[in-house]
């Protein structure tokens, strides 16, 4: 289990991630697409990465949009792993 990051550590790491924000101890980003199938293809693209990392985001898929939320449930908040996975997502 990784240690939960402090607010200062979270702020420092957040500066290096474009378009991401912190909401309720979760790292969140909304990705926009031209249609539903493009959004689904994006999910298909990130699923193997999440599986390989053993760190699975919560995903909300809709027409032209995917919302990705990362948190480390076992640590009770954000850890280095959340920021690592976010930085490796395409786009």
N, C-alpha and C positions, 0 to 999 in steps of 0.2 A: 504494500500500500504506500502511495506517495503522500507526502505531507501537504496539507492545505496551504495555499499561498496567502500572504498577508495582503491587505488592501494596497499597500505601497508596491509590492511585487506585482500585483495584478495590473495596477496602473502603468508600471514600467513595461510590462510585456504587451499590454494592449496597444501601446504606441506603434508597435511593429506590425500590427494586423489591420489592414485596410478594411473598413466597413463593418468590423465586429464591435459589439458593445456588450456590457455586462448588465444582465437583468436577473434579479432574484438568485444570485450565486450561480448564474449560468452564463456561458459565453454564447452569444447569439448573433447570427447573420442571416439576412434574407437575400437569396439569390433570385434574380429575375430571368425569365426565359420567354421565347416567342410564343410558346404554346405548351400544352400539357405534356405531350410526348417528349419534348426537349427537357422538361423538368424531370420526368421519369428517367431519361437517359443519364442525367446528371447523378441521380441517386444510384443508378446502376454503376456509374463510374466511381463513386466514393465508397460504395459498400465493401469492395475488396480491401481498400486501405484501412477502413475501420476494423474489419475482421482481422487483418494482419497485425494491427496494433493492439487488438484485444480491448479496444476502447470505442464503444458504440454510441454515436450521437442519437438524440431524439430528432426525428425528421417529420416535418409537416409538408405534405405535397399537395399542391393545388394547380389550377390552371395558370401556367406561366410563372410559377413561384415554388421555391423550396426554402423552408426555414430550417436552419440547422442550429441545434442547441447542444452544447457540450457542458458536462459537469462530471465530477468524480463523486458518485454517490457514497462510496465507501469512506471518502475523506470528508464528506459533508460540505463540499464546495469545490472551488477551482484549484487545480494542481498544474504542475508543469506539463503533464500529459495532455490536458485539455488544450493548452496553447500549442503544443507540438503537433497535435492532430489538426487543429485549425490552420496552422501554417502550411500544412501539406495538402490541404484540399485544393483542387483546381479552381481557377478563376480568381 
